[in-house]
Structure formats: C-alpha cells, structure tokens
C-alpha cells in the first residue's frame, strides 16, 4: 500500500498539473475573446467610418442639388414676375391705338418666349410638384399666345392717321375672319386663368424657399 506521504505527493502533483492545464485553457480562451473583440471593434469602426463617408457624400450631393434648385427657382420667379406684369398690362390694352398695341404685343411675345425657354432649361432640377404646376401653366400660356396673336392681327388692319384717329387700312374680309376667330376665345377668362396660374406657381416657389430657411 502507498504511504500517506506518497499519496499526498501524487495529489499535489495532480493538482498542480490540473491548475496549469486549466490556466492555459483560460489564457487561450481569454486571448480568443480578446481577438474577437478586437476584430469586432475594427469592423464596427470601419462600418462607422464608411457610414460617415457615405453620409458626407450624401450631404454634399444634397447641398449641391439644393443649390441648383435655388438658382433655377430664383430665375424662374423673377421671369414669372416680369411675365405677369406685362400680361396684366396687355390685358388692359384693348383700346390702345394699333401701333401701341402691336408694340406691347411684341414685348409680351418676347417675355412669353423667355418664360417658356427658362422652364425648358431648368425643369430637370425642379421639384416634381412644380413641374406638374408648370405643365398646367404652359397650356394656359399657349392659349393666351394664340389669343394675343389674333388681337395683333386685328390691330395690324388698322393705323393711326395724322390727326390721331384710327382708320381701317386692311381688307374687310380679313377683318371679319379675325373677328370670328376671336369670338372663339373667352378673352377675360383666358387672361384671368393665365394670371392666376402665374400667381399660383409663384406662391409654390415662395413656399419652397420658406421650407428651406
């Protein structure tokens, strides 16, 4: 039989070996946990940095897009304001002499072309709701353009003599045909609709600027 001292010695050696093996296991586990934590930390940092980079790009893109919109809408608002003024002016020029009316009509046509052109150039950057407003607005403009064109033709049949009186200088048949064509228009309605459409679009642009303050 083994003596007590021998048994004690064997147990002590076993316990030492047990502790050493478990210590090694614990150290290995701790190292693995530390490695996993480090990898997760690095991965998280990279994800955050990537997110920050994308956010920065998005902010720059959004800022640039807004800047383009602001410039475009500023041009459009100014053009619409001028167009409204000359439209209101020509709507009250029915009784003007032929020469004066034709001059105003030419100015109106120039403003009409400028207004339609600036929308054609800038509509790519406009908010969707304003594009839709413009589609409705432009149809009113073209109707008004046709009406003013007929009015100008009518005025072209007249002239102002040296005494300041307006006389017919054109053909009666042409005069009758133009009068018939003009009867197809609701002049007051066409002008009112065009001006109210301009006011509506200008109001929408103002709301856009207020929303970004």
URHU-V118071 format. One record per pair of residues at least 12 apart in sequence whose C-alpha atoms are under 6 Angstrom apart, sorted by the first residue. I is the first residue (numbers start at 1). J is the second residue. Records with the same first field share a line. If there is no record, write none. Layout:
I->J + J
This chain:
69->125
72->122
83->111
98->155 + 159
102->152
137->197
140->194
157->169 + 170
